[in-house]
């Protein structure tokens, strides 16, 4: 596990993400069971999306259907699970979607 040295500053720490994220504020509809949440994305990657926290989201591990609505393009629908819950929103991990399909959908419409 990585930990900063005694004199290291967190602002100098680089992210060690496997896949790049792109900032994007798209409308997204999150469906979990019979609940529909109308939210906004914060960022996207080929394997997931982070949404802003406007409502109480389901717990980590919950299955969800997402309808991402990029500007000037058809909606993108994906299955996902709640991957992480942060103070500023929740991260969803795409499931049942190939890397090539999701990467094309995200990068071809990113701001």
SVG drawing of the C-alpha trace seen along z (x, -y; Angstrom):
<svg xmlns="http://www.w3.org/2000/svg" viewBox="-41 -21 51 30">
<polyline fill="none" stroke="black" stroke-width="0.4" points="0.0,0.0 1.3,-3.4 1.7,-6.1 3.3,-9.5 6.6,-10.2 6.7,-12.3 7.3,-15.5 5.2,-14.7 2.2,-17.0 -1.0,-15.4 -1.3,-18.1 1.9,-16.6 0.5,-13.1 -0.4,-11.9 -3.4,-9.7 -2.7,-6.1 -5.9,-5.3 -5.9,-2.5 -8.2,-4.3 -8.3,-8.1 -11.4,-10.0 -12.9,-12.9 -14.8,-15.7 -18.4,-15.8 -21.7,-17.2 -24.3,-15.1 -27.8,-14.3 -28.0,-10.7 -31.0,-8.7 -30.1,-6.1 -32.7,-3.2 -32.4,-0.9 -35.4,1.4 -38.4,-0.9 -36.4,-4.1 -35.5,-6.6 -32.9,-9.3 -32.3,-12.2 -28.7,-13.3 -25.6,-14.8 -22.3,-13.1 -19.1,-14.5 -16.6,-12.4 -16.5,-9.4 -14.2,-6.7 -14.4,-3.7 -15.4,-1.5 -17.5,-3.8 -19.0,-7.1 -19.2,-9.3 -22.4,-11.1 -23.1,-14.1 -24.9,-13.6 -28.4,-15.1 -30.2,-12.3 -29.4,-9.3 -28.0,-6.7 -28.3,-3.0 -25.5,-1.2 -22.3,0.0 -22.8,3.2 -26.3,2.4 -27.1,3.1 -28.3,0.1 -29.3,-0.8 -27.9,-4.1 -29.1,-6.2 -26.3,-8.7 -27.4,-11.6 -24.5,-13.2 -25.1,-16.5 -25.8,-16.2 -25.7,-12.4 -28.1,-9.6 -28.4,-8.4 -26.0,-5.6 -27.6,-2.9 -25.4,-0.7 -25.8,1.7 -23.6,0.9 -23.1,1.4 -22.5,-1.2 -18.8,-0.9 -18.0,-3.6 -19.8,-6.2 -17.9,-9.5 -18.9,-12.7 -19.4,-14.4 -21.1,-11.6 -21.1,-7.9 -19.0,-6.0 -20.6,-3.3 -18.7,-0.5 -20.1,0.6 -20.9,4.3 -21.9,6.4 -20.4,3.9 -17.2,4.5 -14.3,2.1 -14.4,1.1 -18.1,0.3 -18.0,-1.8 -14.7,-3.5 -16.2,-4.5 -19.5,-5.8 -17.6,-7.8 -14.7,-9.3 -16.7,-10.1 -19.1,-12.3 -16.8,-13.7 -16.6,-17.5"/>
</svg>
